[in-house]
Amino acid sequence: MKQVTITVDAGAELGALDRIWRSFGYDEINWTYTPIGQEIFRQIRQLPDGPYWIRNHNAFTSGDRISRPAWGSTNCYTEGQDGKVHYDWSINDRVYDTFLENGCKPMVELGFMPHDLSSHPEVGPEESWRYPPRDYDRWQELNFKFAQHLIDRYGKEEVRTWYFAPWNEPDISYFKWKPDENLNDPEQQRQRDEEFFKLYDYAGAGLLAADDKLCFGGPELAGRLDFLERFLTHCHDGINYVTGERGTRLDFISLHCKGTGIRRKGWRRVLHKLKEIIFSDYDGSEVKKGYVPNPDFDLIARRAFLQYYSVIRKFPGFENLPLIGNEWDIDVGTTLGTRNSPDFVFRNNSYYPTFVIRAMKELLDLKRSYGLNIQLVTQWAFYFYGKPCFAGHRAIFDPMGIRKPLFNGFEMLARLGGIRLAAATDDQETDIAPGESVGQRKHYRPRNEKEAEKIPETQQVKPYPRVDALAAREGNEIQIIVWNQVCNQYATGSRSVQVLIKGLEGWSRARLTHYRIDEQHSNAHSVWQRLGCPDWPTQAQIASMKKQERLEKYAPDVELEVVKGIVELAFELPVHSVSMLILRKES
């Protein structure tokens, strides 16, 4: 393949760089204040572009206050035998104290239902959290007391910078109307959705009674467009369940997207379906093995937001609301790992940070092109306590507290300056071939125009250049992130890249710093592989991995001559790799 040229114009400013990537999230709220959790937050604090917004499940969930994968609890609400309510915010305080001490801000999810308040406690605490309250006045009071406590502890001005939304993904099984609901029945589906709208209204009434300038929204959507339209209809001109008036407060719209996920194959798929039929309590864990299709980059970078916006723009006044993709992930199934499918290895290596960085560039372009008010995009990734080393979970740190390449990708993004610069690629090679499919739904790039006419636009995968860039500046420093990626995670090879930086009139000399994330640099996972992939590494082995866990230079710094306002650079860039070039003006 021929050499690719990236051209950056240091004099062509595109305005402020929107730092939409500054958000992480995770289910296991109690892991926030473990020793490794605390260290992760200290490293988040060191990122130079904070604050970062952190979202958790289980702020209200009942339990033993110990997290396990996909679970956590605060036990903040209990009722005595006399029916009196007792509030205990001690776990919530530990969580939010950790966030704020490390320069982060909460994105608060108001859920799930406390066991003592659930309308269906008979199903047990492992399931009662899914249901609406048995007493809506107490649900409203819970949200009021919670908000008032936060204001008392952290101050009104601080809490006004947070986001609040009831529940998580109420359009799927995270929210249930009744134990025997039949969602194939349209009327039951409608009643179930209405029950959530009622829960939303009462949560908002309680929260905003503490301070009507708090930021309240939703619906934290998994993906059902029909649910989104019903929800927006309710907020726009439906009857509020508390006030009896038309319309309900909506300060932002929160949405989710997943780029791929595990698919069972052969006998495992058949066995899974049989066990679902025979055993009512079967959770599928025994046979969650299979393959993971290559991630659908275009879904993450373009199609999902456009699908959602096609609904949002139907509602006057909502089309400019902030959009928050507060689970906007490369895949679904964070608790699964390489033991479930070796294909999840992309979560450990340089594929993942490269994918995320280029997705952020495309989302920024989407925001500019369509006028979408994308505020934040959350990576649902933290760490997994007690799991084997590099077990392949979706995470920014390994279970041993080792930084994964993904976090180094965020450090690259964090080092970008405040002004975005024009950057262009001449790469004619694309990341996906005609006819190639991606994602769980196997959407694909049309082979030709005739085929494209037969496929809905929302299912057509758009190709992107393999080699491209995102550039910014801060004063007399230029930052350029350059990547090389295709959809196929097992692809190999490299590209010769030339970077031409123009618009440097007034510069005579410059110092170049070149950082790299690939399989040899900034990559503790590669060290782990060289050590023989130990599940439970020794302290010496952990120390070896930590030596290469941080963002590393590809080469020593060099001084360059600036000729007629231009600097030219050249290097090889392996597939699924990313370089960051920092050019500083020398006096």
N, C-alpha and C positions, 0 to 999 in steps of 0.2 A: 504494500500500500504506500501511496505517495505521502510525502511530508505534509503535515497539517500546519497551517499558520493561524495563530490567534493574534488579532490586532486589538490593542487597547489604546484608547485616546484619552490621555490624562487631562486634556483640556475640555473634553465633552462630558460635562456633569449631568447626570440624570435625576438629580435631586437627592433628598435624604434616603439613605439605605434603611428600609423597613426591616427591623430585626424580628421577623415573624417566628423564628425558630426557638425563642427563649422560653421553652416550657417542657417539663417532664411530668410523668404521672406513673402511678402504680397502685395496685389493689391493697398491698400489705402495709397498712397504715402504721402498724406497730414496729415495723422494721426501720422506720424513720430514725429512731433514737438508739438503735443498736450501735456498738462501736464502729462497725463497717458503715452503717448508715450515716453516722455522724461524720466519718471521714469523707464519704461521698459528698456530703453537703459542704464540707470545708473546701473540697476541690471545685464544686460548683461556684462557691463564693469567689474563687480565684479567677474565674472567667471574667474578662475585662468589660463585658457588655451587659452586666446585670441591670435590673433584677430579672430573675427567672421565676415564672409562675409554676407552682407545683399543684397537681391535682391528685386526690386520693379518693378511692371508694371507702365506705365503712365509717364515716364520721359519726353516725348515729347507731351503728350496728351493735346488737347485744352479744355478749360472749365473755371469754376468759381473758381478754386483752392481750392475747398472744396471736401473732399472725402465723399463717401457713400459706403456701402458694394459693393465690387468688382469694384470700380471706384475711380479715382482720376485724377488730372490734374495739370500741371505746367503753361500752356499757354505761354510757352517759345518762341513760334514762331508765329508771326502774320504778315500780309501784309496790308499795307495802301491802300487807294483808288488809290494812284499813282503806286501801285504795288511794292513799296519798302518794303524790309524785315526788321522787327524789332525783335531783340532778347532780351529776358528778363530772365536772369538766377536766379532771386532772390529766387524762390521756390526751384529750384535744389540746390542752395547754402544752404538754411536752412536744407534741407534733408541731404546732404553730410557733412555739418558742424556737425550735430548731430551725424552722424555715427563716424566721425573721433574724435570728442571730447570724445567719449565713447569707443575708442579703436577698432572700427569696420572698415571694408573696404567694399566699394561698389562692387556689382556684377551688372554692369549697363546693363539694357535692353534698347536698342535703339529703342524706340517706345512709343506710337503708332503714326500714321500719324497726324500731325497738320491739323486742319480743312482747313485752308487757302492753304495748300499744297496738299490736297487730290485730287485724280483724280475723285472723285465722291462726291463733296460737296452738291449736290442736295438731297442726302439722309438724310441730317441733321447731326449736330454734334454728335448725339447719335450713329451714324453708320459710319460716314465718316472716322473715325480713322482706320477702318479695311482695307482700300484700299491702293494701291501703290501711289506714288506721281504723280502729273500731270507733274512735271518738275524734271527729275532726277538730273540735275545739281544743282538745289536748295536743293534737298535731300542730295547730296554729300556735299554741302557747309554747311548745317545744322550740319552734323556730324563733319565736320572739325572745325567749330566755337565752337561747344560744347566741343570737345576734347581740343582745344586750350585754352578755358576758364578754364577748369579743371586743365590743366598744369600750367597756370598762377596763379591760386588761391592756388593749393595744392602742386605744384612742380612736376617735371617730374619723379623723383625717386619714389615718393609716388604713382602717378597714374599708373605707370608701374606694381604695385602690384595688381591692380584691374582687373576684367574681363569685357569684352564688347561683347555684342551679339545683333544683330538686332532682334527685335520682340519677340513674345511669341507664341509658338505652331502654327507656320505657316502652319502646315499640316492639321489643322482643321479650324473652322469658325473664329478664330481670324484674319485670313488673307483671304481677298476675292479679286478675280481678277476683277469681274464686278458684278453689282447687280443681274443680271439674270443668273448667272453662273449655269450650270448643271453639278455637279460633278459625276453624273452617266455616263457622256460621257467621255470616256478615253482621247479623244483629248483635251477637255476643261480642264480636270484634268492636263494633261501635260502642257498646256499653262499657267494655273494658277501657277503650281509649278515653271515653268521657270520665271514667273514674280517675284516670290519671290527671285529666284537666282540672278536676275538682281538687285533687291533691296539690297540684301546682298552685292553684288560686289560694288555698289556705296557707301553704308554705310562704307564698309571697306576702300575704296579709300579715303574717306573724313577723317575718323578717323586716319588712318595710315599716312596721309599726315602731320598731326600735330606731330606725333612721331611714327616711324615705329617699335618701341620696345614695343608699347602697346600690350596687350593680347587680340586678337580678334578671336571669334569663333562662334559656334552655333551647331545645328539649334534650340535649345530650344524645342525639339520634344515632341509632345503629345503622339505619339506611333506608327504612321504609318511607318512600315518597308520599304514599297515601296518608300515613300518620303525620308527616310533616305538614301536609296541606290542611289536615283537620286541626292540628295544633295551632297553626298560624291563623286559621279561620276563627278559632276560639279566642285567641289573643286579640285579633283585629276587631271583630265586631260580635263575638259571642257573648252570652250572658255570664258574667263573673259569679261564681258560686258563693262568694262571700258578700259582695256588695249588691248583687242583683242588677248591676248596671252593665252596659255594653263595654266590652274591651277589658283586657288584662295586661298588666305591666310586662313589657318585654324589652330589655335593654341590649341584649345580644342574642345571637342564634348560634347554638353549639351543635356540631356535627361530627360524625366519625367516618373513617374510611380505612380499609385494610387491603393491602396490595396482593396478597396471596394467602394460602393456608394449606394445611395437610389434606390430602385426598387418600382415602383408603382404596386398596386395589385387591382384586382377586378374591380369595377366600376370606380375607380379613373383613372386607366390606360386607360379604354375605353373613359372616358370623356376627358382626356388629348388629345388623338388622334383625337377625334371629333372636339375639339376646335382648334387644329392645322390646320385642314382642312377648317373649316368655317371662322376663324378669322386670317387674315394674320399678325396682330400685336400682337397675343396672345403670352405671354412669359411663360406660364405654371405655374406661381407663385401660382395660386389659389389651384392647386391640387398637389403640390409637397409634397405629403404625401405618406407614404408607409413604407416598412421595409428595414433595412440595413443588408445584409448578413454579417456574420462574416468576418473580414478582411483576405485577402489571404497573410499570412505571407511569404510563400515561394516565391510568386511573388516579393515581396519587397526585400527579402533577397538573392534571387538567380536567378530566372527564367528571370526576366526582363533584367538584365544586360547581361545575357548569350544570350538572343534573340537579343539584340542590337549588341553585340559583334560578333555574327554570320555574321552580315552584315559588320561591321567595318573591320574585318580581311581580307576581300576580297581586300582591298586597301593597297598595299605596302606603308609603311611609316606612315600610319594612325593607325596601330594596337597598337602603344605605346603612342598615344596622351593622354593627361589627359582627364579623363571622369568625368563629373560633373552632378550628378543627382539633378538638381536645382529646382525640385519639386518632392520629393520622399516621398509620403505621405501615411498614413494609409488609407485615403479615398479621394474621390473627392466631391466637393460641400462645400467649406469652409463657404459660407454664410448661408447654411442650419443649422438647429439645432434641438433640442429635440421637438420643436413644429411641425416640419416636420416629425420627426420619433423619438419615445422614444429610439430607438436603438442607437442614437447618444450620449447616455449618456457615452459611453466609452471615449469620448473626455474630459469629466470632471473628470473621476476617475483614479484609479491607473492602469487600463488596458493599457492606452496610453503610459505612461513612460516605463512600463515594455516591451511593444511591441517594442518601439523605441530602448531601450538599447540592447535587444537581437538581433534586426535587425542589429545594428552596429557591434556586435560581428560576426555575420554570414557574413556580407559584408567584414569585415577584413579578415576572413578566405577565402572567395571567391577571394579576391584580391591576397592572398598568393598562393592559389591553381592554379589559372588560369593566373596569371601574369597580371591581369587587373589593369590599372593605374587609379584607382578610387581616385580622389582628394578630392571631397567634396560631401556631401549629404545634401540637403536643406530641412528643415521642413517649409512648407508654412503655417506659423502660427504666429500671432501677437496678436491683440486684436480687439474687435468690439465696436466702440464708440456708446454710446447711446442705447445699447441693454439691455434687462433685465439681471439680475444677473444669472450667470451660464446657459445661454441660449443654451449651447451645440454647439457653433461654434468651428471650429478647431482653437485653439489659445493657446498661452503660458500664457496669462493673461486673466482674466475675464473682462467684460466691466467696472466693478467698480475699476479696477486696482489691483485686488486680484490675487496673483500668483496661477496658476493651478498646479496640481501634475506633469504635463509634464515638466515644467521648473525645478522642483526639480530633475527629471531624468537627465536633462542636467547638473545640478550641480554635480550629482554623476559622470557622465562621465568626467566632467572638473577636478574633484579631482583625477582622475587616474594619476599615474606617467608616466614618459617618456619612460620606458622600459616595453614591454609586457612580461608577464611570461606565462609559460605553465600551463594550467588548464584543468582538465578532469572530466567528470561526469560518474557515472556508472548507471544513470537512464535508465531503460528499458521502462518506460511509455512515450508515445509520445503525442505531442500536438494536433494531429488530428487522428481520427479513420479511418480505411479502409472504403471507400465509402462515407465519410463525405465531403461535398462540401463547398467552401468558395468563397468570392468575387462576383462581379456583374455577371461574366460569368459562375459562378457555376462550376469552375474547381474543381476536387476532387482527393483524394488519391485513387489509384487503389486498388481494394479489394484483388487482387492476381496477380501473375506474368502473367497468361494468359490474364487477362484484361489489364494489363499494356502494353502488346504487341500490343494491338489494339488502344491505345491512343497515340497521338503525345507526345513526351517527353516534349515539351513546355507547354503542358496542364496538365501534371502530377504533382500533389502536393506532395512534399517530406515531410515526417514527421521529426520532431526535438524533442530532449529530452525536457520534461516539465521543468526539473530543470537543469540548467547549469550555467556557470560562465565566467566572463572576469576578468583577473588579471593583475596587473602591479606593478612596484616598482619605488621608487625615493629615492636613498640613503638607509638609514636605516628604510624605511617605505614601507610596503606592502599594496596594496589596492586590494580588491576583491569585485566584484559586483556579487551577486547570485540572480537568479530569479526563479519564479515558474509561468508558464503560459501555457494555452491551447488556441486553436483558439476560442472556444465558450466563448463569453464575459460573459454569465450568469452562467458559471460553478462556483461551490462552493467547499469548502474543503481546506485542507492544507496538507503539506508534512513535515515529519521529515527529517531534513538536518544535516549531519555531514560534517564539513569542516576540512580537514587534510592539514596542511601547513608544508611542509618539506623543507630541504635545508637551515635551519636556524643555521647551525653550527657556533659557535662563539657567539650565543645569549644565555643568561641565563634567562632573564626575558623580557616580552613584555607587552605593554599597548594596550588594545583593545578598539576601538571606533566602535560602531555599529549603523549605520543609517538605517532607514526603510521608505519606501513608501508603504503604504497599506491603507485600509479604516479607520484606526485609527491614522495613523501617516503621517505627512507631507501632509495633505490633507484638504484644506479649504472647498472643496466641501462637505465632510462629515459633517462639522460643519453647512454649509448652509442647508443640509437636516435635521439636528437636529433642526434647527431654524424654520422649516416649509416651506422651499423652497420659501422665499420671492422674488418676482420679483424686488422690489425696497427696499432693506434693509435699515434700519435706520443706522445712524453713529455708534451707539452702536453695532448693528449686524455686520456691516463691521469690526469693531474693533475686535469682537469675532472671525471672520473668519481669520483676519490677524494674530491672535495669533498662528494659526496652519498652516499658508501658507508656512512657510519655512521648509527646510530640518531638520527633527527632529531625535533625538537619540531614538533608540528602548529601550535602557537600559543604566544605568550609565556606565562610563568607568570602566574597571577592569584590574588588573594586573594578568598576566598569567606566569606560569613557563614553560620554554622551555626545554624539555627533549630530549636529543640526537638529537637536531636540528629539533624537531617536536613540533608543537602546534596543539591541537585538539579542535574544537568548535562544539556545537550542539544547534539547535534551531528549532522551528516550523516556517514554511513559508507558509502563505495563498496563494491560487491561485491568479494570477494577482497582485503579490507583488514582491518587490525587496529590498534586503538588501545590504548595503555597509559596509564591514568590513575593518577597517584600523588598521594595526598592526605596532606599533612603537617599535623599540629596546630600552630597558631601560638599563641604565648603572649600 
